[in-house]
Amino acid sequence: MKCVGWKCSFSFILVLGALLLTVAPLLAQQTPASSAAPLTIVASAATSEIPRAVNEKLAQLDKDVKAAQSSADNAWMLVSAALVLMMTGPGLALFYGGLVRRKNTLAIMMQSFALMALITVMWALVGYSLCFGGDGHFIGSFEHAFLRGVGADPNPDYAGTIPQLTFMVYQLMFAIITPALITGATAERMKFSGTVLFLALWFLAVYAPLAHMVWGKGGFLNASLGGKFPTLDFAGGTVVHISSGVSALVCALYLGKRTGYPKQPMPPHSLVLSFIGACLLWVGWFGFNAGSALASNSLATSAFVATHFAAAAAALSWSAAEWFKNGRASALGAISGAVAGLVAITPAAGFVGPMPALAIGLIAGVVCYWMVTKVKAIFGYDDALDAFGVHGAGGTIGALLTGVFAQQVINPIFGAGKAVGALDGHWGQVGNQLMGVLIAWVFALVGTLVLLKIVDLLTGIRVPEEHEIEGLDITQHGEEAYNLES
């Protein structure tokens, strides 16, 4: 008999229900409660393994991310260190070498090169420790003397993502170029032996304390690590440029004028060399300023842009001032203006945006031009290569303007949401900057004068007049820059 429609479906349901009622009690008797336990344990174990595996993978991912960041930061910092070393040799050596007379070319270049070797050794022995060891207010300790404890592990007080060895060698390049800048004021008349001894002592007695005060942990002027007067100095406005520029002025006054100055013309012997040197300085300055972010991050980009904009603006403003006065712009003026802009933006590079950087460059170009052409003539000092007019004046202007233009949106150095400079409403920062400038000026002035007296008694400072007339290449090194007979 055929089953049709709903009657068939109803019959099937009844049969299935009866079957389940018959079989269910038998299944219950054959399956004891204990037999379900292994299944429960396995499920529980599998469930607990899932978060453990996830946590292990997350931990490994975090480790890999930190390693990648450290590798990127370390690569950038090593490149920056090389760029800053390039600023001394060949950058500064060529820049200064072209500005002196031909008979003194090798002598001035040799001074830069000698400092590359001398300061490196002193830095390894005690210099790094005096600058970045301990937490004193005015000078570091000897905890890192002979580079003890300086290895692959980062120093979280200064740069937490790169080896301390990388941080050490990067800071070394600043220590090399700073005393080399002073040689621009003493060019063509200072003994090589006196130069070496004086600058070695100057590095220990002037540079190291200032570097610790501004950048070292607990330093009196440190803005991020417990300073009493937090002075903003991103890459060396006070530590490098004011210290070397003011010391250069003291040296120029102590040594006296070159024989025949200012009546005898003493033009640069090769502006081509100086032009190449200035361009190398401009390129190297990216390592100087952008590298001071101590990481390959957005702050490094901001400092890079600010550096470039300020240099360009200062080159234009110096050239414009010169054109207004003389009716033309010179190559020497253009490259001098670019260097002045680079100097002025150094303390501000990591605290200001592009437009303030342009303003700082424009101001620095005009001020430094005025210092070199007017102020030097009024007072009559013989700053041979204008180390004070560019570095001393430019560093001072830049340090003060940093207090005006610094903004927390660029670098919240005092904490998120806290005002940094006058543009943020924190006018007190201008006072802090002024205090830092005054301390750097007094420290460099007094320290340099005392050291010059000591060195003058020990080795003498100035070459004899006949040696100066013949030229320092021959009298100090027995060589000539150019063999015109061959």
Wavefront OBJ file of the C-alpha trace (Angstrom):
o trace
v 0.000 0.000 0.000
v 1.399 3.332 -1.063
v 1.919 6.139 1.570
v 0.821 9.536 0.288
v 1.070 13.150 1.655
v 0.948 14.038 5.300
v -0.158 10.621 6.372
v 3.168 9.179 5.232
v 5.176 11.843 7.103
v 3.170 11.351 10.331
v 3.727 7.578 10.233
v 7.471 8.020 9.744
v 7.738 10.335 12.770
v 5.890 7.871 15.009
v 8.168 4.992 14.013
v 11.346 7.078 14.584
v 10.136 8.211 18.049
v 9.415 4.641 19.154
v 12.865 3.536 18.017
v 14.622 6.299 20.026
v 12.643 5.450 23.174
v 13.770 1.831 22.917
v 17.482 2.417 22.182
v 18.240 5.371 24.519
v 18.180 3.423 27.844
v 20.488 0.773 26.371
v 23.021 3.421 25.280
v 22.941 4.996 28.732
v 23.772 1.654 30.384
v 26.669 0.961 27.980
v 28.281 4.443 28.467
v 29.549 5.090 32.028
v 30.109 8.704 33.173
v 33.836 8.188 33.396
v 34.140 7.547 29.659
v 33.398 11.226 28.899
v 36.296 12.446 31.038
v 39.088 11.917 28.472
v 37.146 13.910 25.911
v 36.708 16.763 28.419
v 40.424 16.775 29.326
v 41.515 16.820 25.694
v 39.175 19.692 24.895
v 40.392 21.635 27.942
v 44.055 21.071 27.066
v 43.496 22.181 23.500
v 41.737 25.305 24.710
v 44.618 26.238 27.066
v 47.235 25.728 24.325
v 45.587 28.327 22.077
v 46.292 31.460 24.212
v 49.777 30.178 25.072
v 50.685 29.865 21.389
v 49.170 33.258 20.645
v 51.152 34.897 23.466
v 54.372 33.310 22.260
v 53.755 34.558 18.729
v 52.922 38.060 19.978
v 56.073 38.126 22.102
v 58.181 37.053 19.124
v 56.488 39.645 16.917
v 57.236 42.370 19.487
v 60.849 41.213 19.646
v 61.144 41.281 15.846
v 59.626 44.770 15.639
v 62.068 46.128 18.235
v 64.989 44.481 16.433
v 63.900 46.036 13.133
v 63.576 49.468 14.743
v 66.990 49.129 16.369
v 68.576 48.082 13.067
v 67.026 51.035 11.219
v 68.017 53.536 13.911
v 71.520 52.116 14.149
v 72.033 52.305 10.379
v 70.915 55.945 10.306
v 73.155 56.875 13.236
v 76.231 55.260 11.699
v 75.586 57.146 8.457
v 75.104 60.364 10.453
v 78.383 59.805 12.280
v 80.173 59.462 8.956
v 78.487 62.634 7.648
v 79.616 64.636 10.688
v 83.184 63.369 10.332
v 83.053 64.462 6.686
v 82.309 67.970 7.927
v 85.788 68.206 9.465
v 87.718 66.393 6.798
v 87.268 67.180 3.960
v 84.534 69.813 4.563
v 86.112 72.244 7.015
v 89.650 71.467 5.824
v 88.779 72.499 2.256
v 86.641 75.446 3.357
v 89.402 76.908 5.533
v 92.144 75.729 3.178
v 90.814 77.807 0.304
v 90.329 80.924 2.439
v 93.962 81.273 3.558
v 96.892 82.376 1.423
v 98.591 79.700 -0.669
v 101.631 79.458 1.623
v 99.430 78.401 4.555
v 97.102 75.910 2.852
v 98.558 72.681 4.200
v 99.073 74.144 7.658
v 95.397 74.962 8.204
v 94.250 71.664 6.675
v 96.723 69.743 8.825
v 95.225 71.275 11.969
v 91.791 69.839 11.117
v 93.270 66.464 10.264
v 95.408 66.326 13.411
v 92.326 66.940 15.544
v 90.543 64.021 13.895
v 93.240 61.764 15.324
v 94.009 63.558 18.602
v 90.432 64.036 19.840
v 89.529 60.465 18.897
v 92.197 59.050 21.206
v 91.335 61.467 24.016
v 87.638 60.666 23.600
v 88.278 56.947 23.999
v 90.413 57.461 27.107
v 88.375 59.979 29.117
v 86.444 62.357 26.867
v 83.266 60.337 26.416
v 83.089 59.610 30.134
v 83.551 63.262 31.088
v 80.738 64.273 28.735
v 78.223 61.478 29.299
v 79.271 59.602 32.416
v 77.562 60.091 35.773
v 74.889 62.655 36.602
v 76.782 65.667 37.933
v 75.679 69.230 37.281
v 78.866 70.479 35.601
v 81.060 67.554 34.536
v 80.710 63.821 34.030
v 82.450 61.035 35.890
v 85.095 58.448 35.019
v 82.654 55.524 34.928
v 83.188 55.107 31.168
v 86.924 55.884 31.137
v 88.720 53.723 28.548
v 85.175 53.050 27.226
v 84.424 50.743 30.155
v 80.837 49.488 29.903
v 80.342 50.941 26.423
v 79.182 48.136 24.158
v 76.257 46.727 22.211
v 73.639 47.411 24.882
v 71.821 50.774 24.612
v 72.082 53.478 27.244
v 68.403 54.294 27.888
v 69.272 57.718 29.333
v 70.419 58.921 25.900
v 69.410 56.589 23.070
v 67.378 53.519 23.933
v 67.258 51.892 20.488
v 70.915 51.953 19.414
v 74.075 50.432 20.915
v 75.847 52.752 23.309
v 78.937 52.207 21.152
v 77.088 53.854 18.253
v 75.990 56.764 20.432
v 79.572 57.144 21.642
v 81.118 57.319 18.178
v 78.415 59.702 16.923
v 79.081 62.147 19.753
v 82.816 61.831 19.071
v 82.361 63.516 15.700
v 80.955 66.624 17.413
v 83.947 66.694 19.738
v 86.293 66.591 16.732
v 84.845 69.457 14.711
v 84.280 71.880 17.592
v 87.929 72.721 18.385
v 88.717 72.599 14.661
v 86.396 75.578 14.135
v 88.650 77.710 16.361
v 91.569 77.349 13.960
v 89.806 79.718 11.567
v 90.587 82.628 13.888
v 94.220 81.647 14.524
v 95.043 80.866 10.888
v 98.386 81.842 9.375
v 100.135 82.729 12.641
v 99.768 80.048 15.338
v 102.423 77.393 15.941
v 101.407 73.827 15.207
v 102.752 72.599 18.566
v 100.892 75.360 20.377
v 97.707 74.572 18.455
v 97.820 70.879 19.356
v 98.487 71.461 23.054
v 95.987 74.301 23.400
v 93.131 72.475 21.686
v 93.795 69.261 23.617
v 93.487 71.179 26.893
v 90.530 73.171 25.547
v 88.676 69.957 24.753
v 89.049 68.770 28.363
v 88.496 72.082 30.140
v 85.872 73.809 27.971
v 84.136 71.402 25.609
v 83.637 68.451 27.975
v 82.015 70.468 30.808
v 79.729 72.357 28.416
v 78.709 69.149 26.645
v 77.804 67.550 29.973
v 75.961 70.622 31.235
v 73.776 70.788 28.121
v 73.444 67.132 27.031
v 74.550 65.004 29.989
v 72.236 63.461 32.564
v 71.743 65.877 35.445
v 73.579 68.633 33.578
v 72.962 72.175 34.793
v 71.473 73.256 31.432
v 69.950 69.947 30.331
v 66.367 70.374 29.111
v 65.255 66.736 29.340
v 67.328 65.115 32.095
v 66.996 67.290 35.143
v 68.727 70.603 34.361
v 68.181 73.646 36.596
v 67.965 75.949 33.560
v 66.550 73.793 30.728
v 68.311 75.155 27.664
v 67.113 73.900 24.290
v 70.123 72.904 22.202
v 69.218 70.180 19.752
v 72.583 69.754 18.038
v 75.119 72.187 19.489
v 74.335 75.895 19.316
v 75.884 76.477 22.738
v 78.103 73.402 23.024
v 79.667 73.649 19.569
v 79.213 77.059 17.982
v 79.130 79.544 20.843
v 81.982 77.787 22.647
v 84.209 77.642 19.557
v 83.197 81.079 18.239
v 83.830 82.929 21.504
v 87.081 81.033 22.026
v 88.095 81.980 18.492
v 87.607 85.662 19.305
v 89.723 85.367 22.459
v 92.464 83.614 20.481
v 92.434 86.282 17.776
v 92.763 89.042 20.364
v 95.479 87.219 22.299
v 97.581 86.402 19.226
v 97.241 89.830 17.674
v 96.942 90.687 14.014
v 98.736 88.923 11.198
v 101.785 90.719 9.886
v 100.593 93.347 7.417
v 96.913 93.154 8.416
v 94.768 95.093 7.480
v 96.909 97.223 5.145
v 98.213 94.322 3.090
v 95.559 92.513 1.006
v 95.078 88.888 2.106
v 92.442 87.440 -0.249
v 91.548 83.720 -0.331
v 93.924 81.831 -2.569
v 91.293 79.390 -3.907
v 87.578 80.006 -3.638
v 87.078 76.787 -5.594
v 88.390 74.788 -2.618
v 86.250 76.805 -0.232
v 83.185 76.362 -2.440
v 83.600 72.576 -2.433
v 84.209 72.615 1.308
v 81.073 74.662 1.960
v 78.945 72.277 -0.093
v 80.364 69.321 1.838
v 79.549 71.126 5.078
v 75.965 71.659 3.918
v 75.530 67.965 3.107
v 77.317 66.821 6.263
v 75.144 69.075 8.401
v 72.193 66.748 7.825
v 74.037 64.171 9.902
v 74.888 66.881 12.406
v 71.293 68.066 12.929
v 68.955 65.325 11.708
v 71.197 62.706 13.299
v 70.706 64.402 16.655
v 67.212 62.883 16.745
v 69.153 59.690 17.585
v 66.632 57.635 15.592
v 65.316 57.304 12.053
v 61.981 58.867 12.892
v 59.775 61.834 12.038
v 61.815 64.133 14.291
v 64.878 63.407 12.164
v 62.854 64.365 9.077
v 61.738 67.620 10.697
v 65.317 68.514 11.658
v 66.519 67.617 8.152
v 63.977 69.947 6.528
v 64.643 72.791 8.983
v 68.391 72.514 8.372
v 68.051 72.743 4.608
v 65.573 75.608 4.655
v 67.648 77.716 7.051
v 70.823 77.277 5.010
v 69.068 78.317 1.816
v 67.426 81.343 3.440
v 70.680 82.558 4.991
v 72.574 82.209 1.712
v 69.956 84.436 0.087
v 69.811 87.025 2.874
v 73.620 87.373 3.078
v 73.804 87.692 -0.718
v 70.976 90.241 -0.736
v 72.711 92.349 1.934
v 75.952 92.182 -0.014
v 74.201 93.060 -3.264
v 72.521 96.024 -1.604
v 75.872 97.303 -0.297
v 78.241 96.448 -3.183
v 75.956 96.122 -6.156
v 76.730 92.407 -6.610
v 76.649 89.081 -4.804
v 79.910 87.175 -4.381
v 80.512 83.430 -4.232
v 82.340 83.883 -0.920
v 79.342 85.720 0.506
v 76.884 83.070 -0.658
v 78.786 80.164 0.884
v 79.460 82.131 4.068
v 75.753 82.882 4.342
v 74.851 79.208 3.938
v 77.246 78.252 6.732
v 75.798 81.016 8.937
v 72.306 79.613 8.406
v 73.482 76.104 9.231
v 75.082 77.387 12.422
v 71.991 79.303 13.534
v 69.552 76.462 12.924
v 71.676 73.926 14.806
v 70.173 74.499 18.279
v 66.651 74.858 16.866
v 66.590 72.105 14.244
v 64.617 69.618 16.331
v 62.198 72.157 17.799
v 60.951 74.318 14.905
v 58.924 73.859 11.743
v 59.853 74.828 8.172
v 58.601 78.437 8.271
v 60.405 79.367 11.512
v 63.507 77.726 10.038
v 63.293 80.094 7.073
v 62.963 83.037 9.462
v 65.978 81.945 11.510
v 68.042 81.590 8.336
v 67.033 84.987 6.994
v 67.899 86.704 10.284
v 71.193 84.838 10.708
v 72.407 85.691 7.208
v 71.977 89.436 7.739
v 73.330 89.472 11.316
v 76.426 87.441 10.490
v 77.108 89.572 7.401
v 76.963 92.643 9.609
v 79.315 91.058 12.166
v 81.864 90.121 9.506
v 81.822 93.355 7.510
v 81.002 96.025 10.093
v 81.690 94.927 13.653
v 85.082 93.388 12.866
v 86.149 96.571 11.098
v 84.950 98.775 13.975
v 86.875 96.862 16.642
v 89.809 95.954 14.400
v 90.391 92.378 15.581
v 91.898 89.893 13.111
v 89.534 86.944 13.054
v 91.248 85.570 9.971
v 88.462 83.328 8.643
v 85.546 84.859 10.586
v 85.079 82.012 13.033
v 83.570 84.372 15.594
v 81.494 86.367 13.099
v 79.830 83.209 11.787
v 79.934 80.647 14.596
v 79.950 82.853 17.684
v 77.345 85.303 16.420
v 75.328 82.720 14.481
v 75.258 80.304 17.417
v 74.116 83.065 19.783
v 71.322 84.255 17.475
v 70.205 80.692 16.844
v 70.127 79.781 20.540
v 68.005 82.825 21.419
v 65.613 82.356 18.501
v 65.160 78.720 19.489
v 63.435 79.974 22.648
v 61.093 82.039 20.498
v 60.156 79.564 17.761
v 60.289 76.159 19.529
v 56.926 74.344 19.593
v 55.683 71.258 21.396
v 53.938 70.053 18.244
v 57.403 69.534 16.753
v 59.107 68.203 19.876
v 57.199 67.815 23.179
v 60.431 67.755 25.151
v 58.743 68.969 28.347
v 55.880 66.481 28.074
v 52.731 66.122 25.991
v 50.651 69.277 25.916
v 53.244 71.413 27.691
v 54.432 74.639 26.037
v 58.015 74.659 24.795
v 58.840 78.091 23.360
v 57.349 81.548 23.081
v 55.153 80.537 20.121
v 53.462 78.141 22.525
v 53.128 80.885 25.116
v 56.154 79.883 27.188
v 58.150 83.128 27.082
v 60.190 81.979 30.049
v 62.080 79.697 27.691
v 63.724 82.766 26.150
v 65.142 83.479 29.602
v 66.435 79.929 29.879
v 68.082 80.287 26.482
v 69.679 83.555 27.554
v 71.073 81.890 30.674
v 72.556 79.085 28.575
v 74.115 81.588 26.167
v 75.646 83.625 28.985
v 77.124 80.561 30.683
v 78.599 79.326 27.394
v 80.071 82.768 26.659
v 81.662 83.217 30.091
v 82.887 79.640 30.312
v 84.517 79.750 26.868
v 85.981 83.221 27.375
v 87.591 82.577 30.766
v 88.665 79.004 29.998
v 90.282 79.968 26.704
v 92.197 82.901 28.171
v 93.600 80.793 31.019
v 94.617 77.984 28.670
v 96.309 80.369 26.224
v 98.420 81.754 29.065
v 99.456 78.243 30.128
v 100.318 77.072 26.624
v 102.178 80.278 25.843
v 104.424 79.623 28.835
v 105.000 75.972 27.891
v 105.478 75.968 24.111
v 104.763 79.455 22.846
v 101.752 80.323 20.732
v 102.742 82.484 17.803
v 105.309 81.720 15.125
v 108.217 84.144 14.601
v 107.567 86.944 12.109
v 109.988 85.538 9.551
v 108.183 82.183 9.651
v 104.856 83.908 9.165
v 106.187 85.776 6.136
v 107.643 82.607 4.609
v 104.478 80.649 5.283
v 103.476 77.970 7.764
v 103.465 75.167 5.206
v 107.265 75.304 4.939
v 108.174 76.475 8.441
v 105.827 74.167 10.373
v 105.639 71.107 8.117
v 108.430 71.351 5.534
v 105.985 70.984 2.653
v 104.170 73.056 0.061
v 100.554 72.717 -1.027
v 101.395 73.362 -4.683
v 104.592 72.427 -6.514
v 104.384 74.929 -9.360
v 107.727 73.908 -10.864
v 106.670 70.410 -11.901
l 1 2 3 4 5 6 7 8 9 10 11 12 13 14 15 16 17 18 19 20 21 22 23 24 25 26 27 28 29 30 31 32 33 34 35 36 37 38 39 40 41 42 43 44 45 46 47 48 49 50 51 52 53 54 55 56 57 58 59 60 61 62 63 64 65 66 67 68 69 70 71 72 73 74 75 76 77 78 79 80 81 82 83 84 85 86 87 88 89 90 91 92 93 94 95 96 97 98 99 100 101 102 103 104 105 106 107 108 109 110 111 112 113 114 115 116 117 118 119 120 121 122 123 124 125 126 127 128 129 130 131 132 133 134 135 136 137 138 139 140 141 142 143 144 145 146 147 148 149 150 151 152 153 154 155 156 157 158 159 160 161 162 163 164 165 166 167 168 169 170 171 172 173 174 175 176 177 178 179 180 181 182 183 184 185 186 187 188 189 190 191 192 193 194 195 196 197 198 199 200 201 202 203 204 205 206 207 208 209 210 211 212 213 214 215 216 217 218 219 220 221 222 223 224 225 226 227 228 229 230 231 232 233 234 235 236 237 238 239 240 241 242 243 244 245 246 247 248 249 250 251 252 253 254 255 256 257 258 259 260 261 262 263 264 265 266 267 268 269 270 271 272 273 274 275 276 277 278 279 280 281 282 283 284 285 286 287 288 289 290 291 292 293 294 295 296 297 298 299 300 301 302 303 304 305 306 307 308 309 310 311 312 313 314 315 316 317 318 319 320 321 322 323 324 325 326 327 328 329 330 331 332 333 334 335 336 337 338 339 340 341 342 343 344 345 346 347 348 349 350 351 352 353 354 355 356 357 358 359 360 361 362 363 364 365 366 367 368 369 370 371 372 373 374 375 376 377 378 379 380 381 382 383 384 385 386 387 388 389 390 391 392 393 394 395 396 397 398 399 400 401 402 403 404 405 406 407 408 409 410 411 412 413 414 415 416 417 418 419 420 421 422 423 424 425 426 427 428 429 430 431 432 433 434 435 436 437 438 439 440 441 442 443 444 445 446 447 448 449 450 451 452 453 454 455 456 457 458 459 460 461 462 463 464 465 466 467 468 469 470 471 472 473 474 475 476 477 478 479 480 481 482 483 484 485 486
